[in-house]
Amino acid sequence: MAEQQPQPPKIEFPCDYEIRIMGNAAPDFKDVCVEVIRKHAADYDGNCRVKPSRAGNFESVMVKIIATGEDQLRAIYEDLKATGRVKMVL
């Protein structure tokens, strides 16, 4: 009998959704991230947390949005990566 793979939990939209964006530290990195988020989440208030890495080479920008669907999250991820400044999105 074939073993079934566990399925990831289904997200019920709309919901609060936190996105963590990591990239090289720069004075405008947060602004670049916020601009992309605002493009896809009109109700995003611009509030975010920025945390530098220990050595200060990288920054993590955490934003919370009301996610409306998987298409929205996919578009945010793709546009963040397209900036060329983002190393990872969680």
N, CA, C and O atoms as a printed pandas DataFrame, in Angstrom:
     atom_number atom_name residue_name chain_id  residue_number  x_coord  y_coord  z_coord
0              1         N          MET        A               1    0.837   -1.176    0.000
1              2        CA          MET        A               1    0.000    0.000    0.000
2              3         C          MET        A               1    0.891    1.252    0.000
3              4         O          MET        A               1    1.827    1.351    0.794
4              5         N          ALA        A               2    0.601    2.190   -0.880
5              6        CA          ALA        A               2    1.401    3.403   -1.004
6              7         C          ALA        A               2    1.142    4.324    0.188
7              8         O          ALA        A               2    0.005    4.524    0.617
8              9         N          GLU        A               3    2.229    4.870    0.699
9             10        CA          GLU        A               3    2.115    5.775    1.833
10            11         C          GLU        A               3    1.742    7.161    1.333
11            12         O          GLU        A               3    2.355    7.665    0.391
12            13         N          GLN        A               4    0.751    7.780    1.947
13            14        CA          GLN        A               4    0.328    9.116    1.528
14            15         C          GLN        A               4    1.230   10.173    2.150
15            16         O          GLN        A               4    1.580   10.114    3.328
16            17         N          GLN        A               5    1.593   11.140    1.314
17            18        CA          GLN        A               5    2.414   12.255    1.781
18            19         C          GLN        A               5    1.525   13.224    2.553
19            20         O          GLN        A               5    0.396   13.489    2.139
20            21         N          PRO        A               6    2.020   13.756    3.672
21            22        CA          PRO        A               6    1.218   14.746    4.405
22            23         C          PRO        A               6    1.039   15.998    3.568
23            24         O          PRO        A               6    1.976   16.454    2.912
24            25         N          GLN        A               7   -0.142   16.543    3.590
25            26        CA          GLN        A               7   -0.452   17.757    2.837
26            27         C          GLN        A               7   -0.209   18.968    3.725
27            28         O          GLN        A               7   -0.502   18.938    4.920
28            29         N          PRO        A               8    0.334   20.048    3.134
29            30        CA          PRO        A               8    0.513   21.260    3.934
30            31         C          PRO        A               8   -0.849   21.779    4.371
31            32         O          PRO        A               8   -1.845   21.565    3.679
32            33         N          PRO        A               9   -0.904   22.456    5.509
33            34        CA          PRO        A               9   -2.195   22.964    5.974
34            35         C          PRO        A               9   -2.760   23.981    4.996
35            36         O          PRO        A               9   -2.027   24.793    4.431
36            37         N          LYS        A              10   -4.046   23.929    4.807
37            38        CA          LYS        A              10   -4.720   24.888    3.932
38            39         C          LYS        A              10   -4.891   26.201    4.671
39            40         O          LYS        A              10   -5.254   26.226    5.847
40            41         N          ILE        A              11   -4.629   27.280    3.973
41            42        CA          ILE        A              11   -4.822   28.608    4.543
42            43         C          ILE        A              11   -6.196   29.081    4.120
43            44         O          ILE        A              11   -6.554   28.997    2.945
44            45         N          GLU        A              12   -6.961   29.574    5.065
45            46        CA          GLU        A              12   -8.276   30.121    4.740
46            47         C          GLU        A              12   -8.145   31.629    4.584
47            48         O          GLU        A              12   -7.754   32.335    5.514
48            49         N          PHE        A              13   -8.477   32.107    3.394
49            50        CA          PHE        A              13   -8.362   33.526    3.067
50            51         C          PHE        A              13   -9.711   34.197    3.230
51            52         O          PHE        A              13  -10.738   33.540    3.061
52            53         N          PRO        A              14   -9.749   35.481    3.551
53            54        CA          PRO        A              14   -8.638   36.357    3.916
54            55         C          PRO        A              14   -8.142   36.036    5.332
55            56         O          PRO        A              14   -8.884   35.519    6.166
56            57         N          CYS        A              15   -6.870   36.357    5.577
57            58        CA          CYS        A              15   -6.279   36.104    6.888
58            59         C          CYS        A              15   -5.086   37.032    7.107
59            60         O          CYS        A              15   -4.508   37.564    6.159
60            61         N          ASP        A              16   -4.731   37.211    8.385
61            62        CA          ASP        A              16   -3.502   37.930    8.709
62            63         C          ASP        A              16   -2.343   37.055    8.260
63            64         O          ASP        A              16   -2.346   35.847    8.498
64            65         N          TYR        A              17   -1.355   37.657    7.614
65            66        CA          TYR        A              17   -0.249   36.886    7.055
66            67         C          TYR        A              17    1.034   37.684    7.213
67            68         O          TYR        A              17    1.130   38.819    6.745
68            69         N          GLU        A              18    2.016   37.090    7.870
69            70        CA          GLU        A              18    3.300   37.778    8.048
70            71         C          GLU        A              18    4.283   37.305    6.986
71            72         O          GLU        A              18    4.405   36.110    6.714
72            73         N          ILE        A              19    4.976   38.262    6.397
73            74        CA          ILE        A              19    5.981   37.978    5.378
74            75         C          ILE        A              19    7.314   38.497    5.885
75            76         O          ILE        A              19    7.411   39.642    6.329
76            77         N          ARG        A              20    8.346   37.659    5.822
77            78        CA          ARG        A              20    9.698   38.062    6.217
78            79         C          ARG        A              20   10.537   38.108    4.950
79            80         O          ARG        A              20   10.630   37.125    4.214
80            81         N          ILE        A              21   11.145   39.262    4.707
81            82        CA          ILE        A              21   11.910   39.511    3.487
82            83         C          ILE        A              21   13.357   39.769    3.886
83            84         O          ILE        A              21   13.632   40.654    4.696
84            85         N          MET        A              22   14.282   39.000    3.320
85            86        CA          MET        A              22   15.690   39.163    3.677
86            87         C          MET        A              22   16.515   39.569    2.462
87            88         O          MET        A              22   16.315   39.072    1.353
88            89         N          GLY        A              23   17.449   40.488    2.706
89            90        CA          GLY        A              23   18.328   40.946    1.637
90            91         C          GLY        A              23   19.536   41.658    2.209
91            92         O          GLY        A              23   19.687   41.771    3.425
92            93         N          ASN        A              24   20.396   42.138    1.323
93            94        CA          ASN        A              24   21.580   42.887    1.746
94            95         C          ASN        A              24   21.157   44.191    2.414
95            96         O          ASN        A              24   20.241   44.871    1.951
96            97         N          ALA        A              25   21.831   44.528    3.501
97            98        CA          ALA        A              25   21.522   45.760    4.218
98            99         C          ALA        A              25   21.816   46.968    3.336
99           100         O          ALA        A              25   22.878   47.056    2.719
100          101         N          ALA        A              26   20.869   47.891    3.285
101          102        CA          ALA        A              26   21.026   49.130    2.534
102          103         C          ALA        A              26   20.021   50.135    3.087
103          104         O          ALA        A              26   18.975   49.742    3.602
104          105         N          PRO        A              27   20.327   51.431    2.986
105          106        CA          PRO        A              27   19.422   52.431    3.545
106          107         C          PRO        A              27   17.999   52.378    2.973
107          108         O          PRO        A              27   17.045   52.731    3.666
108          109         N          ASP        A              28   17.850   51.941    1.719
109          110        CA          ASP        A              28   16.529   51.939    1.093
110          111         C          ASP        A              28   15.908   50.551    0.968
111          112         O          ASP        A              28   14.877   50.408    0.310
112          113         N          PHE        A              29   16.501   49.520    1.579
113          114        CA          PHE        A              29   15.970   48.162    1.419
114          115         C          PHE        A              29   14.538   48.060    1.930
115          116         O          PHE        A              29   13.684   47.469    1.269
116          117         N          LYS        A              30   14.268   48.631    3.104
117          118        CA          LYS        A              30   12.913   48.603    3.656
118          119         C          LYS        A              30   11.929   49.271    2.697
119          120         O          LYS        A              30   10.840   48.748    2.461
120          121         N          ASP        A              31   12.304   50.417    2.149
121          122        CA          ASP        A              31   11.411   51.149    1.241
122          123         C          ASP        A              31   11.082   50.342   -0.010
123          124         O          ASP        A              31    9.947   50.369   -0.485
124          125         N          VAL        A              32   12.065   49.629   -0.543
125          126        CA          VAL        A              32   11.847   48.780   -1.718
126          127         C          VAL        A              32   10.828   47.694   -1.388
127          128         O          VAL        A              32    9.915   47.431   -2.170
128          129         N          CYS        A              33   10.991   47.070   -0.230
129          130        CA          CYS        A              33   10.072   45.998    0.191
130          131         C          CYS        A              33    8.659   46.535    0.382
131          132         O          CYS        A              33    7.693   45.933   -0.087
132          133         N          VAL        A              34    8.540   47.666    1.071
133          134        CA          VAL        A              34    7.229   48.257    1.344
134          135         C          VAL        A              34    6.528   48.635    0.044
135          136         O          VAL        A              34    5.317   48.451   -0.079
136          137         N          GLU        A              35    7.265   49.156   -0.917
137          138        CA          GLU        A              35    6.678   49.545   -2.209
138          139         C          GLU        A              35    6.054   48.329   -2.901
139          140         O          GLU        A              35    4.949   48.425   -3.435
140          141         N          VAL        A              36    6.743   47.200   -2.895
141          142        CA          VAL        A              36    6.212   45.986   -3.525
142          143         C          VAL        A              36    4.972   45.503   -2.781
143          144         O          VAL        A              36    3.977   45.137   -3.406
144          145         N          ILE        A              37    5.026   45.498   -1.464
145          146        CA          ILE        A              37    3.878   45.035   -0.678
146          147         C          ILE        A              37    2.663   45.912   -0.946
147          148         O          ILE        A              37    1.556   45.403   -1.126
148          149         N          ARG        A              38    2.859   47.214   -0.973
149          150        CA          ARG        A              38    1.730   48.139   -1.225
150          151         C          ARG        A              38    1.105   47.917   -2.601
151          152         O          ARG        A              38   -0.098   48.113   -2.774
152          153         N          LYS        A              39    1.894   47.520   -3.557
153          154        CA          LYS        A              39    1.383   47.266   -4.904
154          155         C          LYS        A              39    0.342   46.138   -4.899
155          156         O          LYS        A              39   -0.598   46.151   -5.694
156          157         N          HIS        A              40    0.515   45.176   -4.009
157          158        CA          HIS        A              40   -0.346   43.991   -4.000
158          159         C          HIS        A              40   -1.330   43.941   -2.832
159          160         O          HIS        A              40   -2.278   43.156   -2.858
160          161         N          ALA        A              41   -1.116   44.761   -1.820
161          162        CA          ALA        A              41   -1.995   44.778   -0.651
162          163         C          ALA        A              41   -2.377   46.228   -0.368
163          164         O          ALA        A              41   -1.713   46.919    0.405
164          165         N          ALA        A              42   -3.446   46.673   -0.997
165          166        CA          ALA        A              42   -3.852   48.081   -0.932
166          167         C          ALA        A              42   -4.116   48.555    0.493
167          168         O          ALA        A              42   -3.945   49.737    0.788
168          169         N          ASP        A              43   -4.525   47.661    1.372
169          170        CA          ASP        A              43   -4.848   48.065    2.738
170          171         C          ASP        A              43   -3.636   48.010    3.676
171          172         O          ASP        A              43   -3.772   48.273    4.871
172          173         N          TYR        A              44   -2.458   47.670    3.150
173          174        CA          TYR        A              44   -1.246   47.612    3.973
174          175         C          TYR        A              44   -0.907   49.011    4.477
175          176         O          TYR        A              44   -0.839   49.959    3.694
176          177         N          ASP        A              45   -0.696   49.137    5.785
177          178        CA          ASP        A              45   -0.501   50.446    6.405
178          179         C          ASP        A              45    0.954   50.927    6.428
179          180         O          ASP        A              45    1.231   52.014    6.935
180          181         N          GLY        A              46    1.875   50.144    5.894
181          182        CA          GLY        A              46    3.275   50.554    5.862
182          183         C          GLY        A              46    4.053   50.204    7.115
183          184         O          GLY        A              46    5.262   50.429    7.180
184          185         N          ASN        A              47    3.374   49.655    8.109
185          186        CA          ASN        A              47    4.029   49.276    9.352
186          187         C          ASN        A              47    4.880   48.023    9.124
187          188         O          ASN        A              47    4.414   47.048    8.534
188          189         N          CYS        A              48    6.127   48.059    9.595
189          190        CA          CYS        A              48    7.002   46.903    9.451
190          191         C          CYS        A              48    8.082   46.943   10.518
191          192         O          CYS        A              48    8.302   47.966   11.166
192          193         N          ARG        A              49    8.746   45.816   10.686
193          194        CA          ARG        A              49    9.884   45.730   11.605
194          195         C          ARG        A              49   11.108   45.396   10.773
195          196         O          ARG        A              49   11.047   44.573    9.860
196          197         N          VAL        A              50   12.215   46.039   11.097
197          198        CA          VAL        A              50   13.475   45.786   10.403
198          199         C          VAL        A              50   14.475   45.277   11.434
199          200         O          VAL        A              50   14.661   45.879   12.492
200          201         N          LYS        A              51   15.108   44.164   11.108
201          202        CA          LYS        A              51   16.092   43.587   12.027
202          203         C          LYS        A              51   17.382   43.318   11.247
203          204         O          LYS        A              51   17.377   42.555   10.282
204          205         N          PRO        A              52   18.483   43.945   11.665
205          206        CA          PRO        A              52   19.761   43.683   10.995
206          207         C          PRO        A              52   20.350   42.352   11.462
207          208         O          PRO        A              52   20.046   41.883   12.559
208          209         N          SER        A              53   21.192   41.749   10.624
209          210        CA          SER        A              53   21.918   40.550   11.023
210          211         C          SER        A              53   22.984   40.945   12.043
211          212         O          SER        A              53   23.265   42.130   12.226
212          213         N          ARG        A              54   23.566   39.967   12.695
213          214        CA          ARG        A              54   24.587   40.252   13.715
214          215         C          ARG        A              54   25.748   41.066   13.163
215          216         O          ARG        A              54   26.221   42.005   13.802
216          217         N          ALA        A              55   26.197   40.699   11.977
217          218        CA          ALA        A              55   27.331   41.400   11.372
218          219         C          ALA        A              55   26.896   42.669   10.640
219          220         O          ALA        A              55   27.741   43.462   10.226
220          221         N          GLY        A              56   25.586   42.866   10.478
221          222        CA          GLY        A              56   25.090   44.057    9.811
222          223         C          GLY        A              56   25.123   44.002    8.301
223          224         O          GLY        A              56   24.887   45.013    7.640
224          225         N          ASN        A              57   25.416   42.825    7.736
225          226        CA          ASN        A              57   25.475   42.698    6.274
226          227         C          ASN        A              57   24.101   42.512    5.642
227          228         O          ASN        A              57   23.896   42.865    4.480
228          229         N          PHE        A              58   23.164   41.962    6.401
229          230        CA          PHE        A              58   21.838   41.658    5.888
230          231         C          PHE        A              58   20.777   42.299    6.773
231          232         O          PHE        A              58   21.030   42.651    7.925
232          233         N          GLU        A              59   19.570   42.440    6.197
233          234        CA          GLU        A              59   18.424   42.938    6.946
234          235         C          GLU        A              59   17.237   42.029    6.695
235          236         O          GLU        A              59   17.094   41.430    5.629
236          237         N          SER        A              60   16.400   41.945    7.701
237          238        CA          SER        A              60   15.146   41.220    7.601
238          239         C          SER        A              60   14.025   42.233    7.806
239          240         O          SER        A              60   13.996   42.932    8.820
240          241         N          VAL        A              61   13.107   42.314    6.852
241          242        CA          VAL        A              61   11.960   43.213    6.950
242          243         C          VAL        A              61   10.728   42.342    7.125
243          244         O          VAL        A              61   10.436   41.491    6.284
244          245         N          MET        A              62   10.000   42.557    8.229
245          246        CA          MET        A              62    8.801   41.779    8.500
246          247         C          MET        A              62    7.579   42.668    8.345
247          248         O          MET        A              62    7.476   43.723    8.971
248          249         N          VAL        A              63    6.658   42.225    7.503
249          250        CA          VAL        A              63    5.417   42.962    7.281
250          251         C          VAL        A              63    4.241   42.028    7.553
251          252         O          VAL        A              63    4.347   40.811    7.401
252          253         N          LYS        A              64    3.138   42.610    7.953
253          254        CA          LYS        A              64    1.914   41.832    8.149
254          255         C          LYS        A              64    0.837   42.433    7.262
255          256         O          LYS        A              64    0.579   43.636    7.300
256          257         N          ILE        A              65    0.213   41.578    6.463
257          258        CA          ILE        A              65   -0.851   42.017    5.567
258          259         C          ILE        A              65   -2.090   41.170    5.814
259          260         O          ILE        A              65   -2.042   40.168    6.528
260          261         N          ILE        A              66   -3.187   41.580    5.221
261          262        CA          ILE        A              66   -4.359   40.723    5.156
262          263         C          ILE        A              66   -4.288   40.071    3.782
263          264         O          ILE        A              66   -4.547   40.708    2.762
264          265         N          ALA        A              67   -3.932   38.794    3.776
265          266        CA          ALA        A              67   -3.774   38.067    2.516
266          267         C          ALA        A              67   -5.143   37.689    1.973
267          268         O          ALA        A              67   -6.012   37.225    2.711
268          269         N          THR        A              68   -5.324   37.895    0.675
269          270        CA          THR        A              68   -6.616   37.606    0.047
270          271         C          THR        A              68   -6.620   36.309   -0.750
271          272         O          THR        A              68   -7.686   35.808   -1.107
272          273         N          GLY        A              69   -5.441   35.761   -1.032
273          274        CA          GLY        A              69   -5.401   34.511   -1.778
274          275         C          GLY        A              69   -3.991   34.120   -2.180
275          276         O          GLY        A              69   -3.047   34.899   -2.046
276          277         N          GLU        A              70   -3.871   32.899   -2.673
277          278        CA          GLU        A              70   -2.562   32.383   -3.075
278          279         C          GLU        A              70   -1.977   33.169   -4.238
279          280         O          GLU        A              70   -0.762   33.353   -4.316
280          281         N          ASP        A              71   -2.834   33.632   -5.141
281          282        CA          ASP        A              71   -2.341   34.416   -6.285
282          283         C          ASP        A              71   -1.666   35.703   -5.809
283          284         O          ASP        A              71   -0.628   36.096   -6.340
284          285         N          GLN        A              72   -2.252   36.349   -4.819
285          286        CA          GLN        A              72   -1.669   37.565   -4.264
286          287         C          GLN        A              72   -0.305   37.273   -3.644
287          288         O          GLN        A              72    0.654   38.007   -3.883
288          289         N          LEU        A              73   -0.212   36.214   -2.855
289          290        CA          LEU        A              73    1.055   35.867   -2.197
290          291         C          LEU        A              73    2.117   35.505   -3.224
291          292         O          LEU        A              73    3.277   35.890   -3.077
292          293         N          ARG        A              74    1.738   34.776   -4.253
293          294        CA          ARG        A              74    2.682   34.404   -5.312
294          295         C          ARG        A              74    3.190   35.655   -6.031
295          296         O          ARG        A              74    4.383   35.763   -6.314
296          297         N          ALA        A              75    2.292   36.601   -6.329
297          298        CA          ALA        A              75    2.686   37.838   -7.015
298          299         C          ALA        A              75    3.639   38.669   -6.156
299          300         O          ALA        A              75    4.596   39.243   -6.675
300          301         N          ILE        A              76    3.386   38.737   -4.849
301          302        CA          ILE        A              76    4.280   39.459   -3.943
302          303         C          ILE        A              76    5.662   38.825   -3.974
303          304         O          ILE        A              76    6.669   39.519   -4.120
304          305         N          TYR        A              77    5.706   37.511   -3.837
305          306        CA          TYR        A              77    6.982   36.793   -3.838
306          307         C          TYR        A              77    7.748   37.051   -5.137
307          308         O          TYR        A              77    8.941   37.353   -5.105
308          309         N          GLU        A              78    7.068   36.932   -6.270
309          310        CA          GLU        A              78    7.728   37.116   -7.570
310          311         C          GLU        A              78    8.243   38.549   -7.737
311          312         O          GLU        A              78    9.354   38.754   -8.226
312          313         N          ASP        A              79    7.445   39.536   -7.335
313          314        CA          ASP        A              79    7.881   40.928   -7.484
314          315         C          ASP        A              79    9.027   41.273   -6.536
315          316         O          ASP        A              79    9.913   42.051   -6.889
316          317         N          LEU        A              80    9.013   40.698   -5.334
317          318        CA          LEU        A              80   10.134   40.927   -4.424
318          319         C          LEU        A              80   11.418   40.347   -5.001
319          320         O          LEU        A              80   12.459   41.004   -4.972
320          321         N          LYS        A              81   11.360   39.135   -5.521
321          322        CA          LYS        A              81   12.547   38.517   -6.118
322          323         C          LYS        A              81   13.015   39.296   -7.349
323          324         O          LYS        A              81   14.215   39.389   -7.607
324          325         N          ALA        A              82   12.065   39.856   -8.112
325          326        CA          ALA        A              82   12.391   40.588   -9.338
326          327         C          ALA        A              82   13.159   41.887   -9.056
327          328         O          ALA        A              82   13.777   42.445   -9.963
328          329         N          THR        A              83   13.125   42.368   -7.818
329          330        CA          THR        A              83   13.874   43.590   -7.499
330          331         C          THR        A              83   15.375   43.358   -7.609
331          332         O          THR        A              83   16.141   44.303   -7.797
332          333         N          GLY        A              84   15.797   42.098   -7.491
333          334        CA          GLY        A              84   17.219   41.781   -7.508
334          335         C          GLY        A              84   17.898   42.075   -6.180
335          336         O          GLY        A              84   19.102   41.861   -6.044
336          337         N          ARG        A              85   17.157   42.553   -5.215
337          338        CA          ARG        A              85   17.711   42.926   -3.909
338          339         C          ARG        A              85   17.344   41.922   -2.828
339          340         O          ARG        A              85   17.970   41.898   -1.769
340          341         N          VAL        A              86   16.343   41.097   -3.081
341          342        CA          VAL        A              86   15.818   40.181   -2.075
342          343         C          VAL        A              86   16.482   38.815   -2.233
343          344         O          VAL        A              86   16.510   38.240   -3.321
344          345         N          LYS        A              87   17.012   38.316   -1.128
345          346        CA          LYS        A              87   17.687   37.001   -1.134
346          347         C          LYS        A              87   16.722   35.874   -0.789
347          348         O          LYS        A              87   16.840   34.768   -1.317
348          349         N          MET        A              88   15.756   36.156    0.109
349          350        CA          MET        A              88   14.859   35.106    0.557
350          351         C          MET        A              88   13.560   35.736    1.065
351          352         O          MET        A              88   13.563   36.821    1.645
352          353         N          VAL        A              89   12.438   35.020    0.831
353          354        CA          VAL        A              89   11.142   35.450    1.347
354          355         C          VAL        A              89   10.534   34.270    2.090
355          356         O          VAL        A              89   10.412   33.174    1.544
356          357         N          LEU        A              90   10.160   34.503    3.326
357          358        CA          LEU        A              90    9.521   33.459    4.135
358          359         C          LEU        A              90    8.130   33.908    4.532
359          360         O          LEU        A              90    7.417   33.176    5.218
